[in-house]
Amino acid sequence: MMLSVGAYAQQEEAQDTSKTDRLIVKFAETRITDLSGDEAEQIFFGDVKLYKDSLFMFCDTARVIGNNLWAKGNVIFIQNDTIRTFADSLYFHGDSSIAYLYHDVVLENGSNKLYSDILIYDTRTKVASYKDTAIMVQEKSSLQSVRGYYDVDNDQAFFYDEVYIEGEDMKMRADSMSFLTDEQRAIFMGPTRIQQISRDIYCESGFYDMDDEVALFEENAQFEEIDVEASAQSIEYTKLTGEIRLEGDAYYRNKEDIGRGDIIVYNETTESAELLGNATFENAKSKVKGQRIDYDKTTEAFKVKGQSVISDPPYIISAESVDYDKESNVAYAVGDVIWQDTSAGISIFSDYLDYQESTGYVKATNDEGRPLMQNVSGNDTLYISSDILKSFSEYMIDTLGIVDTINYLIADDNVQIMRSSLQAVCDSLVYQDSDSLFLLLDDPVVWSDSSQITGDTIKIYLANDDLDKMEVYPKAFMTNTADLIYYNQISGKRIITSFEDGKLKTMDVIGNARSLYYMLDEFKAYIGVNSTECSSIRFTFSENDIKSINFFTSPRSQILPMRGTNHEDINLDGFNWRFSERPMTLADLQSSLTRDLKLQ
């Protein structure tokens, strides 16, 4: 065995450039050279300093064989002054420039520190890798995984298997992840769960910026907080603005409300939400649908745009857009509006509608044509149109403390009414459901079968959704005709009619009663005209035909022949046949409305 022992210190001397890639020992307190093998082995002791190109290594003991190094004790490995690695021992393969560091390894690069028990570092690519757990520590966070590598030059680390990150207010677990150390951005590469104080987030791809707390969660993204759940194809979060954006099959639920849409944008600061595309918003009391819903949680006000539906059973509103103000408790609907009371079978169609939930108040108007009310009852349907339609409810408490609700419908200006057994026009109408009473005011006209009834005021009572009674006063006048040539006429201060199964049963003409009646023979041919004046008259009907007539208090009658009588001259005062005003179809009710109605 040939050994030489002595102190060692490299002298400054000109170097051959071909040798700059060789491992050079600059200083050691002691050197031993072993020449017994095929290749000389040098062993250095005490404050050993070595270098290779831009690599500098320090240790307590070093063994050098050719271009390879085994170092032990307080190993320090420095590259480009900025990358520092500390370990208990090191094997450096000079030809490949790969370092293998063992025990208590720490790689430092700026504020980033990577701790591991075994670390492999490629000095050419500046990539450190490990296969048995490492922890990266930064100013505000630490990252841990079983396997991974750190690309120092590109400021990027990759973590695999049991990845765990802990920050100031956050914990994160994942199967795999990459991390941009310069940007402080974690990029998710598989199933990932993030916990933030009261929040729990799950996704399978996306990123999270540690410094500014901006995040994108994608693929089966889920968000949970106290009493809150959210999911979407992607969830974006920005702490600075407090905005959470859910996109793709977006779903949001809190303790009271549920929201769905293609996109949901919620602002934690303002507590406002936007639901975009096939949007729905619902709670225990109501449900809202539209292409866009803007909701303010603090005021509980919302705006709905696109074809909108608000369901507040038994009430439903659909429109092109709806604004709801919680403070005034009023909803404003615009465009192709349909308001429904499903419990009463009532619908209102209009261009504009105001609705107050607490009172049941409804006001409907149109730009063109008139709003229309539809009431489906049994096999019949009642239609009412006017320039303005209003509806509201009153709540009465009886002596037993029972609350009774009275619903009103008010129609103003150019009122038209149509159902199979009755049609009418007037300028003002009031309906009260407690008495099933229609009150027609301002030049009302009612048609039933071949009869026309006019007066200053007309009251129509319903029973079981059918005609029950009608009162006309004052200046009551009734006309009917079979051929539009001769007109039977009745007038008086008041006319009261009763109905049975929707057909005339009796008619009482009270006060200054007058009648003009065209008599028929058995072949339904006219044989004369009966003109009578008295205090009152009672008519009894069968199948809407007169069965009997009773005149009371000094009746005065005369029979006029058909020929030789001027039939226009004998018409009673107030006669005016107004058949052209009679609404017979939906087009008559909405004659100036250009859009199609979708009546249900």
Buried (B, 14 or more C-beta within 10 A) or exposed (E): EEEEEEEBEEEEEEEEEEEEEBBBBBBBEBBBBBEEEEEEBBBBBBEBBBBBBEBBBBBBBBBBBEBBBBBBBBBBBBBBEEBBBBBBBBBBEBEEBBBBBBBEBBBBBEEBBBBBBBBBBBBEBBBBBBBEBBBBBBEBBBBBBBBBBBBBEEBBBBBBEBBBBBBEEBBBBBBBBBBBBEBBBBBBBBBBEBBBEEBBBBBBBBBBBBEEBBBBBBBEBBBBBEEBBBBBBBBBBBEEEEBBBBBBEBBBBBEEBBBBBBBBBBBBEEEBBBBBBBBBBBBEEBBBBBBBBBBBBEEBBBBBBBBBBBBBEEBBBBBBBBBBBEEEBBBBBBBBBBBBBEEBBBBBBBBBBBBBBEBBBBBBBBEEBBBBBBBBBEEBBBBBBBBBBBBBBEEEEEEEEEEEEEBBBBBBEEBBBBBEEBBBBBBBBBBBBEEBBBBBBEEBBBBBEBBBBBBBBBBBBBEEBBBBBBBBBEBBBBBBBEEEEBBBBBBBBBBBBBBEEBBBBBBBBBBBBBBBBBBEEEEEEBEBBBBBBBBBBBBEBEEBEBEEBEBBEEBEEEEBEBEEEEBEEBBBEBBEEEEEEBBEEBEBBBEEBEEEBEEE
